[in-house]
């Protein structure tokens, strides 16, 4: 099968991604939200074995074939992707945006059981003092197989390298699929998140004014990054901060600190400010490492951890 998959003549063409999403192939589509809706399937649930319920979908390549995409508890609330988008459209309409006609990027697993949608919010673009434009986008996440919570957030990233940096003055809007009022809760929390956007921009400016010394940076990567991610990712973060280049770390000594690992430099990191001397630019190094993780779920988890990791650096 080719790397491009046309699911419908009226729908966008999807491109296979090399990273996998919980062991499933991932496919990325680009188009307006109205176009992207056409590649999102609907699912059914039925009673399964040992009190579990089965989530049933259809193969995009053999529409007559039903496939079990997940096994969930009876308390699990099935939220269709299309229902999720309907709520997002309502919130966006109240903010003055027509979501259906906005361009977006949709990432799904091959059966569509997991989805991530990002939509650029160009009206909130901002350029910090380092000269690299900072963009805002709406990011939405859902699954029907209990592998991913229902999430929606306003995410910041640098246009030069698409590094994701999550909102800082408000928590991500995250809800597990166990409450029937999930859609109303999501609508209320996301609307509040729009109110926090000016505070986000102010906080980014404040992060640029907070200096970081080399010794503090070493201690931070050795303890917090190595503990939550890995010694190798900690070493990459340190090298990007110091040299502006990514690469590979080698572990020949289990007792050696992460920043002391042998390192083979590779590509230049777009927009890297080296040596990094403030918290904002350290955050961008973290964002690059998270964005290049080998699986989709690891990219998500590492990117969402960045604000918390940086708070340790602020102490």
URWO-V697129 format. One record per residue. RES is the residue in one small letter. NEAR is the number of other C-alpha atoms within 12 Angstrom. D_LAST is the distance of its C-alpha to the last C-alpha in whole Angstrom. Layout:
RES | NEAR | D_LAST
RES | NEAR | D_LAST
This chain:
x | 8 | 52
x | 9 | 50
x | 15 | 47
x | 16 | 48
x | 23 | 49
x | 22 | 51
x | 28 | 50
x | 18 | 52
x | 12 | 54
x | 15 | 53
x | 22 | 49
x | 30 | 47
x | 26 | 47
x | 33 | 44
x | 26 | 43
x | 25 | 42
x | 24 | 38
x | 19 | 38
x | 26 | 35
x | 24 | 36
x | 34 | 34
x | 24 | 35
x | 17 | 38
x | 23 | 39
x | 26 | 40
x | 32 | 38
x | 37 | 40
x | 37 | 39
x | 37 | 41
x | 28 | 41
x | 29 | 43
x | 26 | 43
x | 32 | 41
x | 26 | 45
x | 27 | 46
x | 39 | 43
x | 37 | 44
x | 29 | 47
x | 38 | 46
x | 43 | 44
x | 32 | 46
x | 29 | 47
x | 30 | 47
x | 25 | 49
x | 28 | 48
x | 21 | 51
x | 18 | 51
x | 17 | 50
x | 12 | 51
x | 11 | 49
x | 13 | 48
x | 17 | 46
x | 26 | 47
x | 28 | 47
x | 34 | 46
x | 28 | 48
x | 31 | 48
x | 23 | 51
x | 24 | 51
x | 24 | 50
x | 16 | 53
x | 12 | 55
x | 14 | 55
x | 10 | 58
x | 13 | 55
x | 21 | 53
x | 24 | 50
x | 25 | 48
x | 31 | 44
x | 30 | 43
x | 29 | 43
x | 29 | 41
x | 24 | 42
x | 22 | 44
x | 16 | 41
x | 27 | 40
x | 28 | 40
x | 39 | 41
x | 39 | 40
x | 32 | 42
x | 35 | 40
x | 30 | 43
x | 25 | 42
x | 33 | 38
x | 38 | 39
x | 24 | 41
x | 29 | 39
x | 40 | 36
x | 30 | 39
x | 24 | 40
x | 29 | 36
x | 28 | 37
x | 18 | 40
x | 18 | 39
x | 20 | 36
x | 14 | 39
x | 21 | 39
x | 21 | 42
x | 32 | 40
x | 25 | 43
x | 19 | 44
x | 26 | 40
x | 27 | 40
x | 30 | 37
x | 32 | 37
x | 42 | 37
x | 42 | 36
x | 41 | 38
x | 39 | 39
x | 34 | 43
x | 37 | 44
x | 44 | 42
x | 44 | 41
x | 44 | 37
x | 44 | 36
x | 39 | 33
x | 42 | 34
x | 38 | 32
x | 39 | 34
x | 33 | 33
x | 30 | 32
x | 21 | 33
x | 16 | 33
x | 24 | 30
x | 23 | 29
x | 26 | 27
x | 21 | 27
x | 24 | 23
x | 18 | 24
x | 22 | 24
x | 14 | 27
x | 23 | 27
x | 23 | 28
x | 36 | 25
x | 33 | 27
x | 34 | 27
x | 35 | 29
x | 45 | 30
x | 37 | 29
x | 40 | 31
x | 40 | 31
x | 39 | 34
x | 42 | 36
x | 45 | 39
x | 37 | 39
x | 29 | 36
x | 25 | 34
x | 28 | 32
x | 31 | 30
x | 40 | 31
x | 39 | 29
x | 43 | 29
x | 42 | 26
x | 44 | 26
x | 45 | 24
x | 42 | 23
x | 41 | 24
x | 36 | 25
x | 24 | 29
x | 19 | 29
x | 25 | 28
x | 30 | 28
x | 38 | 24
x | 41 | 23
x | 47 | 20
x | 43 | 20
x | 39 | 20
x | 34 | 16
x | 26 | 17
x | 26 | 19
x | 26 | 20
x | 32 | 22
x | 33 | 26
x | 25 | 27
x | 32 | 30
x | 28 | 31
x | 30 | 35
x | 20 | 36
x | 19 | 37
x | 16 | 40
x | 16 | 38
x | 30 | 35
x | 35 | 37
x | 20 | 37
x | 25 | 33
x | 36 | 32
x | 33 | 34
x | 22 | 32
x | 27 | 29
x | 38 | 29
x | 29 | 31
x | 24 | 28
x | 30 | 26
x | 33 | 28
x | 19 | 27
x | 24 | 23
x | 33 | 24
x | 21 | 24
x | 17 | 20
x | 33 | 19
x | 32 | 21
x | 20 | 19
x | 23 | 16
x | 35 | 17
x | 23 | 18
x | 20 | 15
x | 29 | 13
x | 25 | 15
x | 19 | 15
x | 22 | 11
x | 22 | 12
x | 29 | 11
x | 20 | 13
x | 23 | 15
x | 16 | 14
x | 25 | 10
x | 39 | 12
x | 29 | 14
x | 24 | 12
x | 33 | 10
x | 40 | 14
x | 31 | 16
x | 24 | 14
x | 30 | 12
x | 38 | 15
x | 26 | 18
x | 19 | 17
x | 21 | 17
x | 29 | 20
x | 25 | 21
x | 34 | 21
x | 35 | 24
x | 40 | 22
x | 41 | 19
x | 45 | 21
x | 46 | 22
x | 49 | 19
x | 50 | 18
x | 43 | 22
x | 42 | 22
x | 40 | 19
x | 31 | 21
x | 28 | 24
x | 29 | 25
x | 30 | 27
x | 32 | 27
x | 28 | 29
x | 24 | 29
x | 29 | 27
x | 23 | 30
x | 21 | 29
x | 15 | 31
x | 13 | 29
x | 12 | 28
x | 12 | 26
x | 18 | 25
x | 29 | 21
x | 36 | 20
x | 36 | 20
x | 25 | 23
x | 30 | 25
x | 22 | 28
x | 27 | 28
x | 19 | 31
x | 21 | 30
x | 16 | 32
x | 17 | 31
x | 21 | 30
x | 33 | 27
x | 23 | 28
x | 30 | 26
x | 37 | 24
x | 28 | 22
x | 25 | 22
x | 24 | 21
x | 33 | 18
x | 28 | 16
x | 31 | 14
x | 37 | 11
x | 39 | 15
x | 42 | 17
x | 49 | 15
x | 48 | 15
x | 47 | 19
x | 50 | 19
x | 46 | 18
x | 43 | 20
x | 41 | 23
x | 44 | 22
x | 35 | 22
x | 31 | 25
x | 29 | 27
x | 26 | 27
x | 21 | 31
x | 22 | 31
x | 33 | 31
x | 32 | 29
x | 23 | 26
x | 28 | 26
x | 33 | 25
x | 25 | 23
x | 33 | 21
x | 36 | 20
x | 34 | 19
x | 30 | 16
x | 37 | 15
x | 35 | 13
x | 25 | 11
x | 30 | 11
x | 34 | 9
x | 19 | 7
x | 21 | 5
x | 31 | 6
x | 24 | 4
x | 14 | 0
